[in-house]
Amino acid sequence: MTVRTTLSFTDRHHRFLLKKVRDGVFATQSAAVANAIERMMQDEEEREVALSALAEEIRLRMRTARSKYVDRETAFSSAHAAVEASRGN
């Protein structure tokens, strides 16, 4: 379903939007705005995945004896893997 709405932009943003349409990057201004919103939604989903993975890693570390701590790269490898998986990589 498509919903019509009115949006306001700064001159700078409007010029940029018009240029992207003129350059053929997007078919219409609406398509460009929709693409930007989709990207924001994807960024938000990725941020939630990363925060959840980070919180779980912290919980695991809190139950780990200090003598058994591992280096940072190993500790956060699962968080990095979760973000990559959410991107489809």
N, C-alpha and C positions, 0 to 999 in steps of 0.2 A: 504494500500500500504506500502511496506517495502522499505526503502532507505538504501543503503550501504554507510557507511562512515568510516573514520579512526579517531580514538581518541587516545590521548596520556595521560598517567597517571604517577603520581609519583610512585616510587617503593612502597611506603607505601600503596597507593591506589590500586595498582595492586595486591599486596599480599592479601589485604583485599578482593578484588573482587574474586580472585582465591579461597580463603578459603571459601567464601560464596557459590560458585559453587560446590566446593569439598564437603562441608557439606550438600549439597542438598537443601539449602535455595532457590537457583535459578537454573533453568535448564541450563542456559547459561550465559556468561558474558553479552551478549546483553540484556537478560531478566533482569538482575540486573540493568544495566544502564537505561533501559526503566522504571523500577520500580522507580528508583531514580528521573528520570525526571517527572514522573507522580506525585510523592510526592511534588516536587518543584512546579508543576502547581497547585496542590491542596492547598499548603501553600499560594501561591500567590492569589488564589481566596478567601481563607479565610481572608487573610490580607485586601483585597479590601472590603469585606463585613464588617469587623470590622471597618475599617476606615470610610466607609460610615455611619455606624450606629453611630459611635462616632461623626462625623461631624454633623449629624442630631440632636444628643443629645445636642451638643454645641449650635446649632442654637436655639433649644427650650429653653435652659437655658438662653440665651441672651435676650429672650423675657419675661422671668419670673422675677417678682419682687424679690429682694433679700430676703424679708421676707417670701417668699413662697418656698425657696430652700429646697431640700430634701437631705437625706444622700446619700453618694456615691453608696452604694449597690443598692438602689432603682433607682438612676439616670442612672446607667449603666446596669441595668437588661435587657433592650431591646437589647443592644449591645451584651451581653453574649448570649441571646436567639437567636439572628441572627446568631452568629457564630456556635452555637450548631445546629441550623436548617440547616445551610450549610453543616455540617458534616453528616447530616442525622440522628441525635440523637433526 
